[in-house]
């Protein structure tokens, strides 16, 4: 009796596989759709959409500067078509990437099924569906998803041409010709999706030569196909040279794109997480197994590739493409261009190879049911660590330029001037950016037009100096500066940042992007005195390297601008508290807040000095006296101080009377005794007298010294003394500024049983840590002020 069980079982497995694929596609679509709907646009997406708009208007991505946007040329037309069909929106602009990403997933499943078997395609598709970078680039309005799709199809088509070339029948030759036409078409589509396809072509040629030998290229379909590919490469190069004059030459000069880099440790640090992160090791281990199996099989057939089983041929051919591109990227791509996305287009090959190795292990199980069970288990093991990451990426917002630009577009009025380091985004959303405002890292993005440098993509004039910025603010009734905290902290010098902090107020902020506004030029009284601190004052990871102020010149207001740098990476927001303190330790005023008025988070403070303007007020009731500024830094979230308050600056509102006895005696390290008041002529034992000393500094001292005033007998023995830091430690010598008078009073009490006679009064300084006295130029370590007679 005929049994339907085997056929039913096969059909069941087939339908189960298709149902699983449908669920996988729906899950992949849901992840990418949520990202496209909920996450703000990455800055480069604006450029792609702007190019698409130019295609709609002109038929080509010809920019206002006259250059052609050749990066992702095909993607510009695809975007333009979708925007024309469905209307302009960010979601519509991202839709092509979603569709290309799903098409890649489907092609990966089908290629794995055809070249190996169904479980290989399934496992590779599972990985691509859930990889965080596949979700990100599969939902952004860029060309990476499109490139990945076409590159996968190119390699698949190349493998098919190698397979069919062995047959010599007329039908097979016609099929070979058709497959070569498909290969050429897909290669051209990939090439015009992104020039990175060039990296793949040598490996494709090498693969064909290894499998079929050099005579294979003499066949008409083959040499015609590759001739067409070479023409496409030449045309692509010509478009770059003509459409983007000087672009790559500038890149090579400023930050080399390619070269014999050979920085393997640096490349490994950048790219290895793509393949050896714990949640990805499953595929990488599978890749090793697949290559080991294919290598063993190749040894068995004595290196004759065409005698290998079909699966092992596919493994070696795909591995050749993958490892060739990885090797080129590791060895030749410049260090400033190292980003994980540049290997995104070959990740499907890694997934296929990994799936092939895993499948080989599963096929070693003795029964079909165990193999299916093992496949289900491996699927769960693959999904389990990737699913949380796939979910997390949906909540990882990028810079909020879309929201900031929308705000400016709604608020902009006639006569307003808009500046930004993102002029293509301005052009797309705001209707045009007046200035490309950036100081560092702009060289490859500008071109000379009419004797001026303008942004390549929007035509906005370059603004790259503080003087230009000041002129624009003075001349325009209102200016808008749209930037993000990272670029503000890293793409401008200290003077530019200082001007931004002084002139602009925050009008809107979203996800690290700020809309700053001016209403004409704001007069800020200059801070004439600049004091650099050597060494810097350390507050946890932050270092105060200097400050500007006017001292007590225009009291009661006391404006101070602190300058911050970081010594180590700053992991949290730190606020600062500047305090005005009198000699009794009483706090008379304080100003708390973040550096740079909050425009630059402390997590983005590096080696570039960042200003921290604050204004203290001396109370009207404060008497003439010596005051100091103290600084405290604390964790903004927990209000936990990073250190004890540290003194920063001092000022005296009282007049220092000239000393009765002028001396002008200089010690080393800049300390000078201007003079002292007269000593008493005679004193009884047990008496007390106060000696006033007036100091100054010729240069700011490097250390804090202790001053000593000693009463010495005729044998050189000290009979009375007063050793302490100046002004009872309130005004240490490291804070003395050149030319500023410092008066101090030292009380000396004579012993009750002090014998009558003449006693010398000597003064000097020493380092309290070591006791080593500070010397004068002639080597003396003290100064005789005079004698006191004890009755």
ABEGO torsion letter per residue (X at the ends): XBBAAAAAAAAAAAAAAAAAAAAAAAAAAAAAAAAAAABBBBAAAAAAAAAAAAAAAAGBBBBAAGBBBABGAAAAAAAAAAAAAAEBBAAAAAAAAAAAAAAAAAAAAAAAAAABBAAAAAAAAAAAAABAAAAAAAABBBAAAAAAAAAAAAAAAAAAAAAAAABABAAAAAAAAAAAAAAAAAAAAAAAABAAAAAAAAAAAAAAAAAAEAAAAABAAAAAAAAAAAAAAAAAAAAAAAABBGAAAAAAAABBABEBAGBAAAAAAAAAAAAABAAAAAAAAAAAAAAAAAAAAAAAAGGBAAABBAAAAAAAAAAAAAAAAAAAAAAABBAAABBAAAAAAAAAAAAAAAAAAAAAAAAABABAAAAAAAAAAAAAAAAAAAAAAAAAAAABBBBBAAAAAAAAAAABBBGBBBBBABAAAAAAAAGEBABBBBABGAAAABBBBGGBBBBAAAGBBBBABAAAAAAAAAABABBBBBBBAAAAAAABBAAAAAAAAAABBBABBBGGBBBBBBBEBBBBBBBABBBBBOBBBBBEABBBAEBBBAEAAAOABBBBBBBBBBABBBABBBBBBBBBBBAAGBBABBBBEBBGGGABBAAABBABBBBBBBBBBBBAABBBBBBBBBBBBBBAAAGBBABBBBBABBBBABBBBBBABBAGBBBBGGBBBAEBBBBBABBBBGBBBBBBBBBBBABBBABBBBBBBBBBBAAGBBABBBBBBBGGGABBAAABBBGBBBBBBBBBBBBAABBBEBBBBBBBBBBAAAGBBBBBAAGBABBBAEBBBBX
